[in-house]
Amino acid sequence: MSDERYSPVALAALLAAVIMWASSFPLLKLALVHLPPITLAAIRYSIAAVFMISILLAKFGMR
């Protein structure tokens, strides 16, 4: 096994992804008690779209 070092930023990003992924299942189960599945899907995709658009605008800017 090689002795490679990983950057703290990469490890923090990996940890954040693991926490978000692991917490999504219990939160989704709790949310399904109060909202229909189609509403939850719309909310999730809307939040993802806002993040993706902000990343695109930050990278390429408005032309």
QUIPELIN-V613104 format. One record per backbone hydrogen bond with DSSP energy under -0.5 kcal/mol. NH is the residue of the N-H (numbers start at 0). CO is the residue of the C=O. E is the energy in kcal/mol with one decimal. If there is no record, write none. Layout:
# QUIPELIN-V613104
nh: (NH,NH)
co: (CO,CO)
e: (E,E)
This chain:
# QUIPELIN-V613104
nh: (3,10,11,12,13,14,15,16,17,18,19,20,21,22,23,24,25,26,27,28,29,30,31,32,33,34,38,39,40,41,42,43,44,45,46,47,48,49,50,51,52,53,54,55,56,57,58,59,60,60,62)
co: (1,6,7,8,9,10,11,12,13,14,15,16,17,18,19,20,21,22,23,24,25,26,27,29,30,30,35,35,36,37,38,39,40,41,42,43,44,45,46,47,48,49,50,51,52,53,54,55,55,56,60)
e: (-0.8,-2.1,-2.4,-2.3,-2.2,-2.4,-2.4,-2.2,-2.3,-2.4,-2.5,-2.6,-2.6,-2.2,-1.2,-0.7,-0.6,-1.7,-2.3,-2.1,-2.1,-2.4,-2.1,-0.9,-1.2,-2.2,-0.6,-1.8,-2.4,-2.1,-2.3,-2.7,-2.6,-2.0,-2.4,-2.2,-2.3,-2.1,-2.0,-2.7,-2.7,-2.1,-2.1,-2.5,-2.7,-2.1,-2.3,-3.0,-0.6,-1.4,-0.5)
